[in-house]
Amino acid sequence: MRNSSVRPCPCGSGLESKWQYDARGIELCRTCRRCHRERMAGFRQDVLTDPDYWHDEPIEED
Ligand SMILES: [Zn+2]
């Protein structure tokens, strides 16, 4: 069961936080609008945008 009440961000800002998910829908961390940019910058861009990031092998079809 998930409590739907608003949780303050773990960064200590006291602001409302939301779960951030990667491209596969896996929870990464909670962020608020104050720390969002900084925390998301710590993740690889492809993890956030490419659902295939799990497979680390390069795909060459040319
Ligand atoms: Zn925060």
PDB file of the backbone (N, CA, C, O) and the ligand in Angstrom, with CONECT records:
HET     ZN  A 101       1
ATOM      1  N   MET A   1       0.839  -1.201   0.000  1.00  0.00           N
ATOM      2  CA  MET A   1       0.000   0.000   0.000  1.00  0.00           C
ATOM      3  C   MET A   1       0.872   1.248   0.000  1.00  0.00           C
ATOM      4  O   MET A   1       1.847   1.347   0.745  1.00  0.00           O
ATOM      5  N   ARG A   2       0.506   2.172  -0.831  1.00  0.00           N
ATOM      6  CA  ARG A   2       1.290   3.390  -0.931  1.00  0.00           C
ATOM      7  C   ARG A   2       0.503   4.559  -0.351  1.00  0.00           C
ATOM      8  O   ARG A   2      -0.645   4.809  -0.719  1.00  0.00           O
ATOM      9  N   ASN A   3       1.143   5.251   0.549  1.00  0.00           N
ATOM     10  CA  ASN A   3       0.521   6.440   1.111  1.00  0.00           C
ATOM     11  C   ASN A   3       0.596   7.569   0.096  1.00  0.00           C
ATOM     12  O   ASN A   3       1.683   7.919  -0.363  1.00  0.00           O
ATOM     13  N   SER A   4      -0.522   8.127  -0.250  1.00  0.00           N
ATOM     14  CA  SER A   4      -0.539   9.130  -1.303  1.00  0.00           C
ATOM     15  C   SER A   4      -0.324  10.544  -0.768  1.00  0.00           C
ATOM     16  O   SER A   4      -0.358  11.510  -1.530  1.00  0.00           O
ATOM     17  N   SER A   5      -0.106  10.664   0.521  1.00  0.00           N
ATOM     18  CA  SER A   5       0.070  12.001   1.071  1.00  0.00           C
ATOM     19  C   SER A   5       1.391  12.608   0.606  1.00  0.00           C
ATOM     20  O   SER A   5       2.328  11.890   0.256  1.00  0.00           O
ATOM     21  N   VAL A   6       1.450  13.908   0.608  1.00  0.00           N
ATOM     22  CA  VAL A   6       2.641  14.611   0.147  1.00  0.00           C
ATOM     23  C   VAL A   6       3.778  14.393   1.132  1.00  0.00           C
ATOM     24  O   VAL A   6       3.603  14.517   2.344  1.00  0.00           O
ATOM     25  N   ARG A   7       4.936  14.069   0.596  1.00  0.00           N
ATOM     26  CA  ARG A   7       6.113  13.853   1.432  1.00  0.00           C
ATOM     27  C   ARG A   7       7.137  14.952   1.181  1.00  0.00           C
ATOM     28  O   ARG A   7       7.389  15.313   0.031  1.00  0.00           O
ATOM     29  N   PRO A   8       7.722  15.480   2.235  1.00  0.00           N
ATOM     30  CA  PRO A   8       8.794  16.454   2.022  1.00  0.00           C
ATOM     31  C   PRO A   8       9.996  15.791   1.377  1.00  0.00           C
ATOM     32  O   PRO A   8      10.275  14.617   1.617  1.00  0.00           O
ATOM     33  N   CYS A   9      10.705  16.553   0.554  1.00  0.00           N
ATOM     34  CA  CYS A   9      11.838  16.013  -0.182  1.00  0.00           C
ATOM     35  C   CYS A   9      12.984  15.631   0.758  1.00  0.00           C
ATOM     36  O   CYS A   9      13.263  16.342   1.724  1.00  0.00           O
ATOM     37  N   PRO A  10      13.646  14.505   0.471  1.00  0.00           N
ATOM     38  CA  PRO A  10      14.777  14.078   1.307  1.00  0.00           C
ATOM     39  C   PRO A  10      15.968  15.027   1.255  1.00  0.00           C
ATOM     40  O   PRO A  10      16.891  14.889   2.058  1.00  0.00           O
ATOM     41  N   CYS A  11      15.972  15.981   0.336  1.00  0.00           N
ATOM     42  CA  CYS A  11      17.099  16.910   0.259  1.00  0.00           C
ATOM     43  C   CYS A  11      17.061  17.922   1.399  1.00  0.00           C
ATOM     44  O   CYS A  11      18.029  18.646   1.629  1.00  0.00           O
ATOM     45  N   GLY A  12      15.937  17.968   2.107  1.00  0.00           N
ATOM     46  CA  GLY A  12      15.882  18.850   3.266  1.00  0.00           C
ATOM     47  C   GLY A  12      15.268  20.213   2.975  1.00  0.00           C
ATOM     48  O   GLY A  12      15.231  21.080   3.847  1.00  0.00           O
ATOM     49  N   SER A  13      14.788  20.402   1.751  1.00  0.00           N
ATOM     50  CA  SER A  13      14.209  21.698   1.397  1.00  0.00           C
ATOM     51  C   SER A  13      12.854  21.899   2.072  1.00  0.00           C
ATOM     52  O   SER A  13      12.408  23.029   2.275  1.00  0.00           O
ATOM     53  N   GLY A  14      12.205  20.778   2.417  1.00  0.00           N
ATOM     54  CA  GLY A  14      10.877  20.869   2.999  1.00  0.00           C
ATOM     55  C   GLY A  14       9.794  21.026   1.944  1.00  0.00           C
ATOM     56  O   GLY A  14       8.612  21.139   2.270  1.00  0.00           O
ATOM     57  N   LEU A  15      10.198  21.033   0.678  1.00  0.00           N
ATOM     58  CA  LEU A  15       9.238  21.168  -0.415  1.00  0.00           C
ATOM     59  C   LEU A  15       8.641  19.813  -0.764  1.00  0.00           C
ATOM     60  O   LEU A  15       9.210  18.764  -0.463  1.00  0.00           O
ATOM     61  N   GLU A  16       7.476  19.862  -1.408  1.00  0.00           N
ATOM     62  CA  GLU A  16       6.832  18.637  -1.874  1.00  0.00           C
ATOM     63  C   GLU A  16       7.740  17.894  -2.851  1.00  0.00           C
ATOM     64  O   GLU A  16       8.337  18.510  -3.733  1.00  0.00           O
ATOM     65  N   SER A  17       7.846  16.589  -2.700  1.00  0.00           N
ATOM     66  CA  SER A  17       8.708  15.815  -3.603  1.00  0.00           C
ATOM     67  C   SER A  17       7.887  14.806  -4.369  1.00  0.00           C
ATOM     68  O   SER A  17       6.815  14.384  -3.935  1.00  0.00           O
ATOM     69  N   LYS A  18       8.413  14.429  -5.516  1.00  0.00           N
ATOM     70  CA  LYS A  18       7.758  13.418  -6.347  1.00  0.00           C
ATOM     71  C   LYS A  18       8.784  12.394  -6.780  1.00  0.00           C
ATOM     72  O   LYS A  18       9.964  12.706  -6.940  1.00  0.00           O
ATOM     73  N   TRP A  19       8.319  11.155  -6.969  1.00  0.00           N
ATOM     74  CA  TRP A  19       9.194  10.124  -7.492  1.00  0.00           C
ATOM     75  C   TRP A  19       9.577  10.461  -8.927  1.00  0.00           C
ATOM     76  O   TRP A  19       8.753  10.916  -9.720  1.00  0.00           O
ATOM     77  N   GLN A  20      10.842  10.226  -9.239  1.00  0.00           N
ATOM     78  CA  GLN A  20      11.308  10.338 -10.617  1.00  0.00           C
ATOM     79  C   GLN A  20      11.560   8.923 -11.126  1.00  0.00           C
ATOM     80  O   GLN A  20      12.078   8.072 -10.402  1.00  0.00           O
ATOM     81  N   TYR A  21      11.191   8.690 -12.365  1.00  0.00           N
ATOM     82  CA  TYR A  21      11.307   7.356 -12.944  1.00  0.00           C
ATOM     83  C   TYR A  21      12.243   7.371 -14.147  1.00  0.00           C
ATOM     84  O   TYR A  21      12.369   8.371 -14.854  1.00  0.00           O
ATOM     85  N   ASP A  22      12.897   6.227 -14.358  1.00  0.00           N
ATOM     86  CA  ASP A  22      13.711   6.138 -15.556  1.00  0.00           C
ATOM     87  C   ASP A  22      12.828   5.714 -16.728  1.00  0.00           C
ATOM     88  O   ASP A  22      11.610   5.602 -16.595  1.00  0.00           O
ATOM     89  N   ALA A  23      13.470   5.477 -17.887  1.00  0.00           N
ATOM     90  CA  ALA A  23      12.711   5.195 -19.102  1.00  0.00           C
ATOM     91  C   ALA A  23      11.955   3.871 -19.008  1.00  0.00           C
ATOM     92  O   ALA A  23      11.034   3.624 -19.786  1.00  0.00           O
ATOM     93  N   ARG A  24      12.336   3.029 -18.069  1.00  0.00           N
ATOM     94  CA  ARG A  24      11.667   1.735 -17.899  1.00  0.00           C
ATOM     95  C   ARG A  24      10.649   1.757 -16.775  1.00  0.00           C
ATOM     96  O   ARG A  24      10.058   0.730 -16.441  1.00  0.00           O
ATOM     97  N   GLY A  25      10.447   2.921 -16.200  1.00  0.00           N
ATOM     98  CA  GLY A  25       9.451   3.061 -15.157  1.00  0.00           C
ATOM     99  C   GLY A  25       9.940   2.648 -13.786  1.00  0.00           C
ATOM    100  O   GLY A  25       9.141   2.392 -12.885  1.00  0.00           O
ATOM    101  N   ILE A  26      11.242   2.582 -13.627  1.00  0.00           N
ATOM    102  CA  ILE A  26      11.827   2.209 -12.350  1.00  0.00           C
ATOM    103  C   ILE A  26      12.081   3.462 -11.518  1.00  0.00           C
ATOM    104  O   ILE A  26      12.600   4.461 -12.015  1.00  0.00           O
ATOM    105  N   GLU A  27      11.708   3.388 -10.249  1.00  0.00           N
ATOM    106  CA  GLU A  27      11.892   4.549  -9.393  1.00  0.00           C
ATOM    107  C   GLU A  27      13.376   4.851  -9.197  1.00  0.00           C
ATOM    108  O   GLU A  27      14.173   3.959  -8.907  1.00  0.00           O
ATOM    109  N   LEU A  28      13.727   6.115  -9.361  1.00  0.00           N
ATOM    110  CA  LEU A  28      15.121   6.525  -9.197  1.00  0.00           C
ATOM    111  C   LEU A  28      15.331   7.197  -7.846  1.00  0.00           C
ATOM    112  O   LEU A  28      16.165   6.772  -7.047  1.00  0.00           O
ATOM    113  N   CYS A  29      14.568   8.241  -7.609  1.00  0.00           N
ATOM    114  CA  CYS A  29      14.724   8.998  -6.379  1.00  0.00           C
ATOM    115  C   CYS A  29      13.568   9.981  -6.281  1.00  0.00           C
ATOM    116  O   CYS A  29      12.800  10.162  -7.226  1.00  0.00           O
ATOM    117  N   ARG A  30      13.463  10.601  -5.135  1.00  0.00           N
ATOM    118  CA  ARG A  30      12.458  11.653  -4.994  1.00  0.00           C
ATOM    119  C   ARG A  30      13.152  12.998  -5.150  1.00  0.00           C
ATOM    120  O   ARG A  30      14.251  13.212  -4.637  1.00  0.00           O
ATOM    121  N   THR A  31      12.498  13.886  -5.859  1.00  0.00           N
ATOM    122  CA  THR A  31      13.067  15.221  -6.006  1.00  0.00           C
ATOM    123  C   THR A  31      11.982  16.267  -5.806  1.00  0.00           C
ATOM    124  O   THR A  31      10.796  15.994  -5.995  1.00  0.00           O
ATOM    125  N   CYS A  32      12.396  17.451  -5.428  1.00  0.00           N
ATOM    126  CA  CYS A  32      11.497  18.594  -5.411  1.00  0.00           C
ATOM    127  C   CYS A  32      11.980  19.574  -6.467  1.00  0.00           C
ATOM    128  O   CYS A  32      12.979  19.321  -7.140  1.00  0.00           O
ATOM    129  N   ARG A  33      11.289  20.676  -6.614  1.00  0.00           N
ATOM    130  CA  ARG A  33      11.683  21.586  -7.694  1.00  0.00           C
ATOM    131  C   ARG A  33      13.005  22.268  -7.384  1.00  0.00           C
ATOM    132  O   ARG A  33      13.641  22.807  -8.290  1.00  0.00           O
ATOM    133  N   ARG A  34      13.425  22.258  -6.160  1.00  0.00           N
ATOM    134  CA  ARG A  34      14.687  22.898  -5.840  1.00  0.00           C
ATOM    135  C   ARG A  34      15.896  22.027  -6.225  1.00  0.00           C
ATOM    136  O   ARG A  34      16.896  22.535  -6.733  1.00  0.00           O
ATOM    137  N   CYS A  35      15.793  20.703  -5.977  1.00  0.00           N
ATOM    138  CA  CYS A  35      16.962  19.851  -6.206  1.00  0.00           C
ATOM    139  C   CYS A  35      16.827  19.023  -7.482  1.00  0.00           C
ATOM    140  O   CYS A  35      17.739  18.276  -7.835  1.00  0.00           O
ATOM    141  N   HIS A  36      15.695  19.151  -8.175  1.00  0.00           N
ATOM    142  CA  HIS A  36      15.427  18.270  -9.315  1.00  0.00           C
ATOM    143  C   HIS A  36      16.556  18.276 -10.342  1.00  0.00           C
ATOM    144  O   HIS A  36      17.085  17.222 -10.694  1.00  0.00           O
ATOM    145  N   ARG A  37      16.920  19.453 -10.817  1.00  0.00           N
ATOM    146  CA  ARG A  37      17.944  19.542 -11.863  1.00  0.00           C
ATOM    147  C   ARG A  37      19.241  18.896 -11.417  1.00  0.00           C
ATOM    148  O   ARG A  37      19.844  18.117 -12.156  1.00  0.00           O
ATOM    149  N   GLU A  38      19.662  19.216 -10.224  1.00  0.00           N
ATOM    150  CA  GLU A  38      20.928  18.722  -9.723  1.00  0.00           C
ATOM    151  C   GLU A  38      20.922  17.205  -9.600  1.00  0.00           C
ATOM    152  O   GLU A  38      21.888  16.542  -9.976  1.00  0.00           O
ATOM    153  N   ARG A  39      19.844  16.665  -9.078  1.00  0.00           N
ATOM    154  CA  ARG A  39      19.796  15.224  -8.855  1.00  0.00           C
ATOM    155  C   ARG A  39      19.634  14.456 -10.157  1.00  0.00           C
ATOM    156  O   ARG A  39      20.250  13.407 -10.341  1.00  0.00           O
ATOM    157  N   MET A  40      18.814  14.969 -11.056  1.00  0.00           N
ATOM    158  CA  MET A  40      18.632  14.266 -12.320  1.00  0.00           C
ATOM    159  C   MET A  40      19.895  14.339 -13.170  1.00  0.00           C
ATOM    160  O   MET A  40      20.116  13.473 -14.016  1.00  0.00           O
ATOM    161  N   ALA A  41      20.707  15.333 -12.965  1.00  0.00           N
ATOM    162  CA  ALA A  41      21.962  15.456 -13.708  1.00  0.00           C
ATOM    163  C   ALA A  41      22.919  14.331 -13.337  1.00  0.00           C
ATOM    164  O   ALA A  41      23.880  14.070 -14.059  1.00  0.00           O
ATOM    165  N   GLY A  42      22.662  13.668 -12.221  1.00  0.00           N
ATOM    166  CA  GLY A  42      23.528  12.586 -11.800  1.00  0.00           C
ATOM    167  C   GLY A  42      23.220  11.271 -12.490  1.00  0.00           C
ATOM    168  O   GLY A  42      23.942  10.289 -12.315  1.00  0.00           O
ATOM    169  N   PHE A  43      22.150  11.248 -13.276  1.00  0.00           N
ATOM    170  CA  PHE A  43      21.797  10.023 -14.001  1.00  0.00           C
ATOM    171  C   PHE A  43      22.193  10.146 -15.462  1.00  0.00           C
ATOM    172  O   PHE A  43      22.154  11.228 -16.046  1.00  0.00           O
ATOM    173  N   ARG A  44      22.577   9.007 -16.041  1.00  0.00           N
ATOM    174  CA  ARG A  44      22.871   9.015 -17.473  1.00  0.00           C
ATOM    175  C   ARG A  44      21.618   9.384 -18.242  1.00  0.00           C
ATOM    176  O   ARG A  44      20.514   8.960 -17.899  1.00  0.00           O
ATOM    177  N   GLN A  45      21.801  10.176 -19.280  1.00  0.00           N
ATOM    178  CA  GLN A  45      20.658  10.645 -20.058  1.00  0.00           C
ATOM    179  C   GLN A  45      19.899   9.492 -20.691  1.00  0.00           C
ATOM    180  O   GLN A  45      18.672   9.526 -20.782  1.00  0.00           O
ATOM    181  N   ASP A  46      20.634   8.460 -21.133  1.00  0.00           N
ATOM    182  CA  ASP A  46      19.946   7.355 -21.803  1.00  0.00           C
ATOM    183  C   ASP A  46      19.104   6.536 -20.827  1.00  0.00           C
ATOM    184  O   ASP A  46      18.130   5.896 -21.226  1.00  0.00           O
ATOM    185  N   VAL A  47      19.469   6.557 -19.584  1.00  0.00           N
ATOM    186  CA  VAL A  47      18.673   5.859 -18.582  1.00  0.00           C
ATOM    187  C   VAL A  47      17.294   6.512 -18.451  1.00  0.00           C
ATOM    188  O   VAL A  47      16.297   5.849 -18.164  1.00  0.00           O
ATOM    189  N   LEU A  48      17.268   7.804 -18.668  1.00  0.00           N
ATOM    190  CA  LEU A  48      16.018   8.541 -18.516  1.00  0.00           C
ATOM    191  C   LEU A  48      15.167   8.519 -19.779  1.00  0.00           C
ATOM    192  O   LEU A  48      13.948   8.677 -19.710  1.00  0.00           O
ATOM    193  N   THR A  49      15.801   8.325 -20.930  1.00  0.00           N
ATOM    194  CA  THR A  49      15.067   8.482 -22.183  1.00  0.00           C
ATOM    195  C   THR A  49      14.989   7.226 -23.028  1.00  0.00           C
ATOM    196  O   THR A  49      14.111   7.110 -23.883  1.00  0.00           O
ATOM    197  N   ASP A  50      15.903   6.274 -22.801  1.00  0.00           N
ATOM    198  CA  ASP A  50      15.964   5.095 -23.657  1.00  0.00           C
ATOM    199  C   ASP A  50      15.630   3.823 -22.890  1.00  0.00           C
ATOM    200  O   ASP A  50      16.431   3.370 -22.073  1.00  0.00           O
ATOM    201  N   PRO A  51      14.451   3.236 -23.140  1.00  0.00           N
ATOM    202  CA  PRO A  51      14.046   2.020 -22.425  1.00  0.00           C
ATOM    203  C   PRO A  51      14.981   0.841 -22.675  1.00  0.00           C
ATOM    204  O   PRO A  51      14.916  -0.156 -21.956  1.00  0.00           O
ATOM    205  N   ASP A  52      15.832   0.938 -23.662  1.00  0.00           N
ATOM    206  CA  ASP A  52      16.740  -0.166 -23.989  1.00  0.00           C
ATOM    207  C   ASP A  52      18.094  -0.032 -23.317  1.00  0.00           C
ATOM    208  O   ASP A  52      19.012  -0.799 -23.609  1.00  0.00           O
ATOM    209  N   TYR A  53      18.225   0.928 -22.424  1.00  0.00           N
ATOM    210  CA  TYR A  53      19.543   1.166 -21.834  1.00  0.00           C
ATOM    211  C   TYR A  53      20.066  -0.060 -21.101  1.00  0.00           C
ATOM    212  O   TYR A  53      21.272  -0.227 -20.916  1.00  0.00           O
ATOM    213  N   TRP A  54      19.116  -0.932 -20.678  1.00  0.00           N
ATOM    214  CA  TRP A  54      19.510  -2.107 -19.908  1.00  0.00           C
ATOM    215  C   TRP A  54      20.528  -2.949 -20.663  1.00  0.00           C
ATOM    216  O   TRP A  54      21.479  -3.480 -20.087  1.00  0.00           O
ATOM    217  N   HIS A  55      20.302  -3.056 -21.965  1.00  0.00           N
ATOM    218  CA  HIS A  55      21.231  -3.815 -22.802  1.00  0.00           C
ATOM    219  C   HIS A  55      22.397  -2.903 -23.153  1.00  0.00           C
ATOM    220  O   HIS A  55      22.225  -1.908 -23.856  1.00  0.00           O
ATOM    221  N   ASP A  56      23.544  -3.235 -22.676  1.00  0.00           N
ATOM    222  CA  ASP A  56      24.677  -2.351 -22.864  1.00  0.00           C
ATOM    223  C   ASP A  56      25.425  -2.613 -24.149  1.00  0.00           C
ATOM    224  O   ASP A  56      26.372  -1.900 -24.479  1.00  0.00           O
ATOM    225  N   GLU A  57      25.003  -3.637 -24.878  1.00  0.00           N
ATOM    226  CA  GLU A  57      25.709  -3.945 -26.111  1.00  0.00           C
ATOM    227  C   GLU A  57      25.274  -2.994 -27.225  1.00  0.00           C
ATOM    228  O   GLU A  57      24.085  -2.728 -27.403  1.00  0.00           O
ATOM    229  N   PRO A  58      26.239  -2.497 -27.957  1.00  0.00           N
ATOM    230  CA  PRO A  58      25.889  -1.616 -29.085  1.00  0.00           C
ATOM    231  C   PRO A  58      25.175  -2.397 -30.172  1.00  0.00           C
ATOM    232  O   PRO A  58      25.572  -3.516 -30.497  1.00  0.00           O
ATOM    233  N   ILE A  59      24.149  -1.832 -30.724  1.00  0.00           N
ATOM    234  CA  ILE A  59      23.400  -2.494 -31.800  1.00  0.00           C
ATOM    235  C   ILE A  59      23.794  -1.880 -33.130  1.00  0.00           C
ATOM    236  O   ILE A  59      23.580  -0.691 -33.368  1.00  0.00           O
ATOM    237  N   GLU A  60      24.365  -2.695 -33.983  1.00  0.00           N
ATOM    238  CA  GLU A  60      24.798  -2.190 -35.278  1.00  0.00           C
ATOM    239  C   GLU A  60      24.058  -2.946 -36.370  1.00  0.00           C
ATOM    240  O   GLU A  60      24.311  -4.130 -36.593  1.00  0.00           O
ATOM    241  N   GLU A  61      23.177  -2.289 -37.025  1.00  0.00           N
ATOM    242  CA  GLU A  61      22.396  -2.949 -38.052  1.00  0.00           C
ATOM    243  C   GLU A  61      22.673  -2.402 -39.438  1.00  0.00           C
ATOM    244  O   GLU A  61      21.962  -2.720 -40.391  1.00  0.00           O
ATOM    245  N   ASP A  62      23.681  -1.600 -39.550  1.00  0.00           N
ATOM    246  CA  ASP A  62      23.982  -1.027 -40.862  1.00  0.00           C
ATOM    247  C   ASP A  62      24.772  -1.994 -41.725  1.00  0.00           C
ATOM    248  O   ASP A  62      25.110  -1.671 -42.863  1.00  0.00           O
TER     249      ASP A  62
HETATM  250 ZN    ZN A 101      14.621  18.321  -2.969  1.00  0.00          ZN2+
END
